[in-house]
Structure formats: structure tokens, C-alpha cells
Amino acid sequence: MRDDSTTLADCKALVEAFIAERDWQPYHRPNQLAMSLCSEAAEVLELFLWRGDETVEAVAKDAERMHLLRDELADVLMNVLSLSNRLDIDLAAALEAKMRRNGEKYPPPLPGS
């Protein structure tokens, strides 16, 4: 699977199948998934804790940390997809609507300003 050829629907189906195969649905209540999402996001943050103002290049050159970062971001995404599956949230539509509201709230600067 690659970003340029995989849909959100593909990702949501992959996560849903994994959960169903293990009969984990009873444990994936919205509040549990929200807590898990926060926990996994904190693990992303932990990879940067006490690192100072690193450049993107410095982070990208650390192969071990990049491996850990990919895993933690995947955990965050799995929780987001699972929560959206449980609550029947169309993530693409939600993102589009939020970006529209963000655009109204934070318009681009006028040329020359």
C-alpha cells in the first residue's frame, strides 16, 4: 500500500478487517478509541522530547527514530480510522469541511503584504 494509490476507504477496510478477525469490536468503544488515540499521539511526541530544535534533515537521518516514528504514526492513524469506522464518519468529507472553515478563519495573506 502506498499513499499515492491507496484510498481512505482502503485503509478503513484494512483496519476494520483486522479488528473483526480478532473479535475486538466490543473493546473498541468510542471512548476507548479516543483514549488510545491520545496515548499513541503522546508516543509520537515522546520521540521528540528533549531534542531541541532539530531540523527535518536531522530527524530524517536518524533511521531508528524514523522507524519508530512511522510505527507510532501508523498507530495514531489506526485509531483515527477505527474511531471513524465506529461512528460512521466520512473522514474525507470531514477534512474538506474543516479545511474550508480553516480557510475562512485563516485567509492567505494578500499579495504584497
N, C-alpha and C positions, 0 to 999 in steps of 0.2 A: 504494500500500500504506500502511495506517495501523495503528498498534498495536491500536486497538480492533476491527479487523476482519481482522487477519492472524494466522494460526496459526504456531507454531514450525515445523510441517511445511511450510507455505508458504515460509517463509524458508529452511529447509534445502533444499527443492527448487530454489529460485531460485539459491542458491549452487552446488548440485551441477550444475545445468544450465550455468551459466556456466563452471565448471571443465571439464565434459565437452566443451563446444563448442570449447574451446581445447586439448583433449588434455593437460591439466595434471596428470592423476591421478598419473603417475609421479613428479612433483616434489612432490606433496603427501603425503609420508610423515609419520607422526605426529610424529617428532622435528622435522622441518622446520616443520610447522604450529605446534608448541609454541614454537619459537624465534620464528617470525613473530608469534605472539600476544604474546609478551613485548615484542618490538620495537614493535609497534603500541601496546601499553599504555604504553610509555615515551613515545611521541609524544603521548599524551593528557596524561601528566604534564608534559611539556615546555611545554604551553600554560599551565601554572600556575606554572612555575618562576620564582622570584624575584618573585612577585606579592604576597607578604604575605598577610594575612588578608582577602581580598576577600569581599564579601557576594555572595550569589546574585544580587541585583539588579544589582550592578556587572558581573558576568560576563555576565548575560543582555543587558545594554545594549550590549555590545561585539559588533556584528554580524559583523565579520570573524572574531573569535575564535570566536564561536558557529558560524559556517560551518565553520571548521577543526575545531572540537570534534565537530560532527556527523559530518564525514568520518572523523575518527580513531576515533570510537566505532563507526561502521559497519565500519571495517577490523577492529577488535577483534571485533565480532560475526561478521563473515565468517569469521575464523579459528576462532572458537569453533564455529560451525555446521559448518565444513568438518572440523574435528577430530572433532566428534561424529558426522558422517556416516561418516568413515573408520573409526571404531572402533565404530560402531553403538550409540552412547549415546543413550538417550532423555533429553533434557535436562529435560523437564517432570518426569519421574519422579525424576531426579537432584536437581532443585531442591526438589521436595516432600520427599524423604528428608532432604536437608541442612537444610532449614528445620525439620523435625521434630527432628533432632538438635540444632540450634541452640536450639530452644525448650526442650529438656531441659537444655541446658548453661547457658542464659541465661534463666531464667524471668522473667516480668514481675514487677515489684515488687508486693508485697501492698498492698491498699488501706490508705491511712493511713500508709504508710512512706516 
